[in-house]
Structure formats: C-alpha cells, structure tokens
Amino acid sequence: MLPRSHKDIARKAFERVTKRVLPASHKQLQRALAAEARSYSASVQELDRRGRDTSAAGAGVDDQAGDHDVSLMGDAD
C-alpha cells in the first residue's frame, strides 16, 4: 500500500508505471511468477552442471602442479 498523498499522485504514478509491466489478473501474475521460477531454477541447475564439468576437466592439470621446484629467493652463486 502506498502512502496517501494529495490527490493520490503517488498511487496514480505507481499505477501508470506498473500498468504495462504487471499482468491484469491475479491468475496471470501467479502463472508469470511460476514460469519465472522455473526458468531461474533451470538456469541455476545449468550453471551448477557447468561448474562440475569444469572442475572435473581441470582436475588432471592440478595433479602435476607440485612436481616443479621453484625457488622464489633465487641462488646468488
């Protein structure tokens, strides 16, 4: 609920902005929200699957990382 204003200017402005964005009925709004929730869930699952695929593919590269002898101080010989 919007606060009361002189001549309901805030309410009228809110209705003007949301008239094109929000569905006309409660049922349409419920359907739109459910569709968006399904889409979001599918996107999250796809990103999770990609993360697992990337980490599994990169596991073989990390096994050889400890075989190199690197001296950060350097020898002054």
N, C-alpha and C positions, 0 to 999 in steps of 0.2 A: 504494500500500500504506500503510495506516495503521500508526502505531507501536503496538507491543504495550503493553497496559495490564493492570492487574489485572482478571481476569475478562473481558477483552476488552470493556470498557464502551464504548470509542471505536468499535470495529468495529460493535458492536450498535447503537449510536446512529446511526451513519452508514447502516447498512442500513435501519433503521427510517425515517429521513428520506427516503432515496432510493428506497425500495420503490415508492412511488406515482408517483414522477417519472420514473424510468428504465424503458425497456421491458425486458421479461423476457428476451428473447434478443438475441444479438449482431446477428442479421439485422434485427430490428426497430429496433435502435439505428442501424444503418447507414442504413436507409430513412428514419428520422426525421431524421437529420443531413443526408441528401441533400435531403430536402424542405425543410428549413430553409435550406439553402444556396441552393436555387432561389428561395425566397421572398425571401431577403435580396438576391440578385442582381437580381431583378425590381424590388425597392424602390429599389435604388441606381440602376438604369437609369431609372426613372421620375423620380427626383429630378434626375438629370442632364439629362433631357429638359426638365423644367420650368425648370431653370436656363437652358438655352439659349433656350427660348421667352421667358422674362422678359427676358433680356439683349437679344434681338433686338427685342422690343417697345419697350424703353426706349432704344434707340439713337437714334431720331428726336428724342427730347426733349433729349438731351445736346448735339446739334448747335447749338442756339440759346443755350446757356448762356454762351458767350463774347461774345455781342452786347451785353450790358448793361454800362454804365460805372458802376461803384460805387466811390465814394470812401470809404475807411474812416476817413481822418483828418478829413474834413469841412473846408469852407472857412469861415474866420472873417470873411468880407466883411461 
